[in-house]
Amino acid sequence: SMPISIQNLIGEDDRERFKIALGRARSLQETSEVKDFLPASDLEEWENVPQLRGVKTLVLGSRVDFPIYRKYDWTLSSEGHSARVICAGRMCKPSSEVDQEEESSLLDFLNN
């Protein structure tokens, strides 16, 4: 199961697919230990790294010190020969006018 700390940061609708990606990153690390002696191209490694797009993630807002959900693209990879998984995220721009309006409305509410 996912650690509580990560579970609290990922939006409820995205938790299951994030959990699956974490499991995949861990399993790829286990299989890569067996294949360490085989050279892999950068492209082959990149294709095997779990990536998630548009995951609702709880972060501190840029205009207020209050947590809000923003969409992030996440890449997950294992850390060498340990059980750790490295999560690298990049914030997505609001994908639609509706997303932008919702975010602006929330920030206005929080500021007042």
HELIX and SHEET records of a PDB file:
HELIX    1   1 ILE A    4  LEU A    9  1                                   6    
HELIX    2   2 GLU A   12  ASP A   14  5                                   3    
HELIX    3   3 ARG A   15  VAL A   34  1                                  20    
HELIX    4   4 ASP A   42  ASN A   48  1                                   7    
HELIX    5   5 GLU A   97  ASN A  111  1                                  15    
SHEET    1   A 3 GLN A  51  LEU A  60  0                                        
SHEET    2   A 3 PRO A  67  SER A  78 -1                                        
SHEET    3   A 3 VAL A  85  MET A  91 -1                                        
END                                                                             
